[in-house]
Amino acid sequence: MTKDASKPARFKMTFPEKIIGEPIIYKLSHDLDVAPNILRGRITEKSAWLEVELIGSAKNVEKALKYLQERGVTTQKLDG
């Protein structure tokens, strides 16, 4: 992580069925330099949602959100 890490931002992420099983969270950490902290969630064969803190620079969190959107993940910013 870089020194310019900002306050963690919390999001609810809803994943489309077609990408369940893909290493989406791994990619955030490995390729986009964002540390995802999974707080809670539910994953089944047909649906998935996670509540996640994204920890990293504002620039990297923005890149991560763009990547998620491109993959079809719906993100909703949560308070706190």
N, CA and C of each residue as an Amber inpcrd file, in Angstrom:
protein
   240
   0.8390000  -1.1810000   0.0000000   0.0000000   0.0000000   0.0000000
   0.8850000   1.2470000   0.0000000   0.3770000   2.2660000  -0.5950000
   1.1200000   3.5110000  -0.6360000   0.8320000   4.3320000   0.6090000
   1.6730000   5.3350000   0.8270000   1.5250000   6.1870000   2.0020000
   0.2960000   7.0870000   1.9410000  -0.2610000   7.2740000   0.7300000
  -1.3970000   8.1770000   0.5950000  -2.7370000   7.4400000   0.7480000
  -2.7240000   6.3480000   1.4930000  -3.9730000   5.6160000   1.7340000
  -4.9650000   6.5310000   2.4510000  -6.1770000   6.4900000   1.9810000
  -7.2070000   7.3360000   2.5650000  -8.0750000   6.5180000   3.5150000
  -9.0390000   7.1890000   4.1140000  -9.9820000   6.5100000   4.9920000
 -10.6980000   5.4160000   4.1960000 -10.8770000   4.2480000   4.7820000
 -11.5700000   3.1840000   4.0450000 -12.9660000   3.6280000   3.6150000
 -13.3250000   3.2470000   2.4120000 -14.6550000   3.5420000   1.8850000
 -15.4380000   2.2380000   1.8600000 -16.6880000   2.2740000   2.3510000
 -17.5080000   1.0610000   2.4270000 -18.5250000   1.0260000   1.2980000
 -18.6560000  -0.1650000   0.7050000 -19.5620000  -0.3540000  -0.4200000
 -20.3070000  -1.6740000  -0.2860000 -21.5430000  -1.6690000  -0.7830000
 -22.2550000  -2.9230000  -1.0020000 -22.0820000  -3.2360000  -2.4730000
 -21.5880000  -4.4320000  -2.7580000 -21.3430000  -4.8560000  -4.1300000
 -22.2700000  -6.0120000  -4.4610000 -22.9780000  -5.8800000  -5.5700000
 -23.8700000  -6.9400000  -6.0320000 -23.3100000  -7.4670000  -7.3520000
 -23.0620000  -8.7710000  -7.3850000 -22.3910000  -9.4010000  -8.5140000
 -23.3940000 -10.1020000  -9.4170000 -23.2930000  -9.9110000 -10.7480000
 -24.1870000 -10.6340000 -11.6560000 -23.8280000 -12.1230000 -11.6810000
 -24.8220000 -12.9410000 -11.9170000 -24.6240000 -14.3980000 -11.8960000
 -23.4920000 -14.8400000 -12.8180000 -23.3570000 -14.2020000 -13.9740000
 -22.3730000 -14.6580000 -14.9690000 -20.9210000 -14.5320000 -14.5060000
 -20.6350000 -13.7080000 -13.4760000 -19.2410000 -13.5810000 -13.0340000
 -18.9910000 -14.1840000 -11.6590000 -20.0020000 -14.8030000 -11.0570000
 -19.7880000 -15.4600000  -9.7650000 -18.7540000 -16.5620000  -9.9740000
 -17.7540000 -16.5800000  -9.1540000 -16.6630000 -17.5460000  -9.2860000
 -15.3940000 -16.9530000  -9.8830000 -15.5010000 -15.7770000 -10.5050000
 -14.3000000 -15.1110000 -11.0200000 -13.5460000 -14.4620000  -9.8560000
 -12.2330000 -14.3540000  -9.9570000 -11.4330000 -13.7910000  -8.8590000
 -11.4370000 -12.2580000  -8.8340000 -12.6180000 -11.6830000  -8.7320000
 -12.7760000 -10.2240000  -8.7910000 -12.0750000  -9.5430000  -7.6060000
 -12.3040000 -10.0240000  -6.3960000 -11.7230000  -9.4020000  -5.2010000
 -10.2010000  -9.5420000  -5.2310000  -9.7010000 -10.6660000  -5.6910000
  -8.2530000 -10.8590000  -5.8330000  -7.6620000  -9.7950000  -6.7570000
  -8.3300000  -9.5430000  -7.8660000  -7.8140000  -8.5590000  -8.8310000
  -7.7170000  -7.1660000  -8.2110000  -8.6940000  -6.8010000  -7.3580000
  -8.6320000  -5.4900000  -6.7010000  -7.3320000  -5.3590000  -5.9180000
  -6.9760000  -6.4030000  -5.1990000  -5.7870000  -6.3790000  -4.3620000
  -4.5070000  -6.5150000  -5.1870000  -4.4760000  -7.4820000  -6.0540000
  -3.2510000  -7.8190000  -6.7720000  -2.8980000  -6.8160000  -7.8700000
  -3.8940000  -6.3990000  -8.6470000  -3.6220000  -5.5580000  -9.8170000
  -3.9060000  -4.0740000  -9.6090000  -4.8100000  -3.7480000  -8.6840000
  -5.2380000  -2.3570000  -8.5420000  -4.7750000  -1.7150000  -7.2340000
  -4.0000000  -2.4280000  -6.4390000  -3.4080000  -1.9010000  -5.1930000
  -4.4540000  -1.3310000  -4.2380000  -5.5540000  -2.0620000  -4.1100000
  -6.5990000  -1.7180000  -3.1480000  -6.7610000  -2.9250000  -2.2290000
  -6.7970000  -2.6800000  -0.9270000  -6.9850000  -3.7670000   0.0270000
  -8.4700000  -3.8890000   0.3450000  -9.1170000  -4.9690000  -0.1300000
 -10.5220000  -5.1600000   0.1940000 -10.6720000  -5.8690000   1.5390000
 -11.4990000  -5.3290000   2.3960000 -11.7950000  -5.9320000   3.6890000
 -13.2690000  -6.3270000   3.6500000 -13.5400000  -7.6290000   3.5180000
 -14.9120000  -8.1130000   3.4060000 -15.5350000  -8.1280000   4.7940000
 -16.6210000  -7.4020000   4.9580000 -17.2920000  -7.2770000   6.2420000
 -18.4300000  -8.2800000   6.4000000 -19.1550000  -8.5100000   5.3310000
 -20.2550000  -9.4860000   5.3520000 -20.6910000  -9.7260000   3.9210000
 -21.5020000 -10.7470000   3.7410000 -21.9990000 -11.0180000   2.4030000
 -22.7810000 -12.3000000   2.3360000 -23.2390000 -12.5760000   1.1340000
 -23.9600000 -13.8250000   0.8620000 -23.6400000 -14.2100000  -0.5810000
 -23.2090000 -15.4500000  -0.7460000 -22.8580000 -15.9490000  -2.0720000
 -23.5800000 -17.2730000  -2.2890000 -24.3310000 -17.3500000  -3.3750000
 -24.9760000 -18.5960000  -3.7860000 -24.5620000 -18.8610000  -5.2340000
 -25.0900000 -19.9160000  -5.8040000 -24.7630000 -20.2140000  -7.2000000
 -25.3450000 -19.1770000  -8.1610000 -26.4360000 -18.5280000  -7.7490000
 -27.1290000 -17.6160000  -8.6550000 -27.0110000 -16.1410000  -8.3050000
 -26.5700000 -15.8280000  -7.0970000 -26.4720000 -14.4170000  -6.7170000
 -25.3740000 -14.2380000  -5.6710000 -24.8870000 -13.0210000  -5.6040000
 -23.8570000 -12.7200000  -4.6110000 -23.8690000 -11.2360000  -4.2960000
 -23.6970000 -10.9290000  -3.0110000 -23.4700000  -9.5530000  -2.5970000
 -22.4590000  -9.5850000  -1.4660000 -21.6650000  -8.5400000  -1.4150000
 -20.6670000  -8.3770000  -0.3630000 -20.7110000  -6.9450000   0.1330000
 -20.4770000  -6.7830000   1.4190000 -20.2370000  -5.4630000   1.9860000
 -18.7330000  -5.4060000   2.2350000 -18.0730000  -4.4490000   1.5980000
 -16.6120000  -4.4260000   1.5590000 -16.0890000  -3.0310000   1.8500000
 -15.0340000  -2.9650000   2.6520000 -14.2570000  -1.7290000   2.7890000
 -13.1400000  -1.7930000   1.7560000 -12.9680000  -0.7190000   1.0140000
 -11.8420000  -0.6200000   0.0840000 -10.8380000   0.3490000   0.6850000
  -9.6300000  -0.1440000   0.9050000  -8.5940000   0.6470000   1.5440000
  -7.4940000   0.9000000   0.5200000  -7.1940000   2.1640000   0.3020000
  -6.1570000   2.5290000  -0.6560000  -6.2600000   3.9980000  -0.9830000
  -5.4150000   4.4360000  -1.8800000  -5.4700000   5.8390000  -2.2890000
  -6.7890000   6.0950000  -3.0070000  -7.2440000   7.3330000  -2.9690000
  -8.4970000   7.7000000  -3.6400000  -8.4240000   7.3400000  -5.1220000
  -7.2720000   7.5490000  -5.7340000  -7.0890000   7.2430000  -7.1550000
  -7.2640000   5.7460000  -7.4140000  -6.6770000   4.9070000  -6.5630000
  -6.7730000   3.4640000  -6.7590000  -8.1770000   2.9480000  -6.4610000
  -8.8400000   3.5110000  -5.4500000 -10.2180000   3.1150000  -5.1600000
 -11.1030000   3.4710000  -6.3520000 -10.8850000   4.6270000  -6.9390000
 -11.6470000   5.0370000  -8.1200000 -11.4220000   4.0610000  -9.2740000
 -10.1780000   3.6490000  -9.4860000  -9.8640000   2.6650000 -10.5300000
 -10.5560000   1.3360000 -10.2350000 -10.5760000   0.9390000  -8.9680000
 -11.2170000  -0.3190000  -8.5800000 -12.7210000  -0.2610000  -8.8570000
 -13.3490000   0.8600000  -8.5250000 -14.7870000   1.0090000  -8.7740000
 -15.0900000   0.9780000 -10.2690000 -14.2290000   1.5780000 -11.0590000
 -14.4080000   1.5500000 -12.5120000 -14.2880000   0.1160000 -13.0310000
 -13.2960000  -0.6190000 -12.5370000 -13.1160000  -2.0170000 -12.9340000
 -14.3690000  -2.8360000 -12.5730000 -14.8770000  -2.6470000 -11.3490000
 -16.0670000  -3.3850000 -10.9250000 -17.2510000  -3.0830000 -11.8470000
 -17.4350000  -1.8100000 -12.1640000 -18.5280000  -1.4010000 -13.0510000
 -18.3810000  -2.0670000 -14.4190000 -17.1560000  -2.0980000 -14.9360000
 -16.9080000  -2.7230000 -16.2360000 -17.2440000  -4.2090000 -16.2270000
 -17.0810000  -4.8650000 -15.0820000 -17.3820000  -6.2980000 -14.9540000
 -18.8660000  -6.5430000 -14.6770000 -19.6430000  -5.4780000 -14.4630000
 -21.0710000  -5.6370000 -14.2340000 -21.4700000  -5.6620000 -12.7730000
 -20.5180000  -5.3510000 -11.8880000 -20.8060000  -5.3140000 -10.4490000
 -21.4630000  -3.9820000 -10.1120000 -22.5860000  -4.0420000  -9.4020000
 -23.2580000  -2.8370000  -8.9480000 -22.6640000  -2.4550000  -7.5860000
 -22.2450000  -1.2040000  -7.4420000 -21.6890000  -0.7550000  -6.1660000
 -22.5640000   0.3590000  -5.6010000 -22.7670000   0.2820000  -4.3050000
 -23.5250000   1.3120000  -3.5810000 -22.6920000   1.7500000  -2.3960000
 -22.3580000   3.0300000  -2.3350000 -21.5590000   3.5490000  -1.2160000
 -22.3850000   3.5150000   0.0600000 -21.7660000   3.0370000   1.1310000
 -22.4220000   2.9600000   2.4170000 -21.8460000   4.0170000   3.3490000
 -22.6300000   4.4800000   4.2860000 -22.1390000   5.4340000   5.2810000
 -21.2140000   4.7080000   6.2550000 -20.2810000   5.4640000   6.8130000
 -19.4280000   4.8930000   7.8600000 -18.1280000   4.5290000   7.3940000
